[in-house]
Amino acid sequence: MGSGTAAAFAARELTVRFGGITALDVVSVEVAAGEVLGIIGPNGAGKTTLFNVVCGFVQPHSGTVEWKGETFSRIRTDRLAGLGIARTLQGVGLFPGLSVLENVMVGAQRFRRAGVASALLGLPRSDRDERALRERALDTLRELECEDVASRLPQTLPYPVQKRVALARALVGEPELLLLDEPAGGLGADELHELGERIRGLRGSMAVMLVEHRMDLVMSVCDRVVVLDFGRVIAQGDPASVRRDERVLEAYLGREDGKPGELDQSAVEEGDT
């Protein structure tokens, strides 16, 4: 990130330990408003742990997170939507007992205006609120070409469609920071291309942090890339320079010959800590 660009989100010197294992070791990461930032690294590098700290699922032993100028030792999970932060999961994380439309409506709750009492009493304000959330959810499903499955249960849909629904649920809340945790998992070439187009379309409208093993996607959509290895930041910069960084090549491939090379898709494995 350029020195003249203010960070929308920043993690400052985060350290996380699980027993005797240090999952994050004084990690600092920044992402600017409208930027797409890739977080990559070998298995066990700490990528998902970083996301879990950002979302409040993991309490860091030290360090802070900053969001729009406010500093937190820990962000509460129940405040995420209200803060304008949304996340997709490595799988899909959809509620099996809710329809596709209802799942996406869950992601729009930050726009609910009527209180619990109005809903329980069935007051007109609550009805209007419900209709507005429904229309917002339908609009988002339409944008992701999923409107035709709105009444279906998620588990009856092909996995790539479930992934799109999960993305719709994250986007319907109009987040200012979107965390995408391995969104390409289980997708074929055509779906991967479509996902890349969608992520590129988000650039400028929100900050995006992308954890992904598919290097072809990372290198094609990200403005910058941060590389973790054993819980430490070992490299960061634009995709082209990171791809050629010897420290990155060694982390992924165990290179010892010292010859110049370039990271490619064959270096990538699934899974993370």
N, C-alpha and C positions, 0 to 999 in steps of 0.2 A: 504494500500500500504506500502510495506516495506520501512524502512528508507533509504536503499541504492538504491531505485528505483526512478529515476527522473520522474516527472509528464510531460506527453505530453500536457495535458490540466489541468487547474486549475481555479476554481472560488474562489475568495478571498473575504470573508465577504460581500456577496451580500445582499442588502436590497431593496425590491420592495414594494411599497404601492399603492393600488388602493383606492383613497378616504380615508376613515378611516380604511381600512382593510390592514393589513400587510401580504402580500403574501409570502415574503421571509424575514427572520429576521436574518441577519448576517450569511448567509449560506456559508460555505466553502466546496468544493468538489474537489477531484483530481482523475484523471485517468491516468494510465501509458500507454505507447506505448504497444500495443498488449494485453491489459487487457480488460476484459468484466466486466463492472461495472453496477450493478443494482440500480435503484432509485425507491424506493417503499414508500408507505404511504397511509393513508386513503383518502377519498374524501376531496378535498380542501386543501391538504397538501402543495401544491406549486410545484408539480413535473413538470407540463407542463409550469408553469411560469419560472422555472429554464431553461428548454429547450428554451423557447422564448427569454430569456436573452442571452443565448449562441449564438442563431441565429440572434440576433440583432433586433428582433421584439418588444422587450420591453427594455426600457432604465432604468437601475437600479438607484435608488436614491443615492446609495453609493456602493462601492466595485468595483472590477475589474475582468477581465478574462485574463488568460495567456494562450498563445498557442505557443508552441515550443520556449519558451524563450522570446516572445514578450508580453508586457502588453497592454491591451486595456481597455478603459472605456466603449467602446461599439464596437462590431464587426458589420460592415455594411453588410446588407443582400446580397448586390450585390458582395461582396468579398468572400462569403462563399466557393463557388466552387474552386476559385483560391487559397484559403488557404488550401484546402484539407479537408473541412468539408461538410458532407452530412447528410440529415435528411429525415426520413419518417414521415408521418403525422398519426394522430389517425385513420382517414379514409384511403382513398387512394390518394386523391389529384391529380388524373390523369386528363389530358386535354381531355375533351370529343370529341373535334373536330379533334384530332390527332389520328393516328393509334397507336397501341402498340409500333411498331418500332420507330415511330417519338417521342413518349413520352420518350422512353429510350434514344434516341439520344439527347434530351434536356439535360439529365444529363451528357452527354459527352462533353459539350461545352468547358470545360477547356482545351481540347485537340485540339480545332480548331486553325489552323495556319493561314488560309487565312483571310484577313480583309474584311470589309463590301464592299469596293470598288471592290475587286476581285469577290465577290459574285454577286454584281449588274451587273457587266460587263460580267459575265459568263466566266471568265478566266480559263484556264486549272488548275491552282493551286487550285482554288475554287472547281472544279469538283473532283480533287484528294482528297481534304480535306473532301468533302461530302461522298465520297466512304469509306474513312478511318473511319469516324464516324459511318457510317452505319454498317461496318463490326465489329467495336468494340461493337456496340449495339447488333448486332445479336449474337456475341460470348457470351455476358452476358446473353441474353435471353436463349441461348442454355444451359448455365450452370444452369439456374434456370428452365429448362425444359418448356420454354414458346415459343420456336422458332416457333412452329406450329401456334401460334395465332398472329404472328408479324403484319399481315395485317389487323387484326380485330380492331374495335373500342372498347375501354375499357368497355363501358357500356353494351356491348353484351356478356361479359364474366361472369362466376360465380365469386362471391365475393372473394373466396380464390385465384383464379387466378389473379384477379386484385391486390390483396395484393402482390403476387409474382412479378408482373410487377412493382409495386411501389418500391419494394426492388431492382429490377434490375436497375431501374432508379437511385437509390441512389448509387449502387455499381459500375455502369459503369464508374463513374468518378474516380474510385480507390482512395477513400477518406482515409485519415489517421485518421480521427475521424468520426465515424458513430453514429448518434443519432437515436435510434429506439423508436418511440413514440407509445406504445401499439400495437406492431406488431401482437399480437395474437388475437386481437379483431375480433370476427366473425368466428374464425377458430374452426373446430372440432378436435377430438382427433388425427386422423391421420395427419391432416395438422399441428397440434401443434407439434407433434413428428418430422415432417420434418423440421419445422422452428427451433426447438431446435438443430437439427443436423447442419443446415446451420450456426446458430450463433456460435456454438462450432467450426465450421470450419474456422471462421474468427479470432479466437483467435491467437494471435501472428503476424497477418498480419496488423492489425489496432487496434486502441483503439475504444471500443464500449461502449456507454452509453445507457442503456436500461430502459425505463419507462414502467412498466407492472403491471397489476393487477393479472395476472395468476401466483400464487406463485409456482406452479409446474414447470413452465418454468424458472422463476427467479432462483429458488434454484438449478436447474439442469445445468444452463449454465453460471452463473456468478462466477467470481473469488472473488469479494467482493460485498457487498450490503450496500447502504446508505439509512437510513430511515428518512423521513421527517414527521413532524406532526405540523400542524398550522404554517408552514413556518420555522420551526427550525429543525436542525439535532438532532435527539434524540438517534440514535444508528448507528454504522457502524462496519463492520468486515466481516469475512467469513460467507457464508450462514448458516452454521450450528449454529454458535453462535448467529447470528441475529435472527434466527428462534425461539430461546429459550429465548431471551431477554425479561424480564418482562415489560420493558418500551414499547417495540413493541407490546406485547400482550395487554397491557392496551390501547394503541392507537387504535388498531384494534377491540378489543373485549370489552373494558371497564372492564377488570378483576379487581375484588376487593377482591377476596378470598385469594390472596397471594400464592396460590398453584402453583407449577411449572407446566408449560404447554409448548405447541409448536404451533406456527402459522401454520394453514393449509389453504387449498383452500377455505374452507367455510367462512373464515374471510373476503374475498375480495368482494368489490363492484365495480361497474363501475363508471367512471366519475372522474373529477379532476378540479382543478383550476390551 
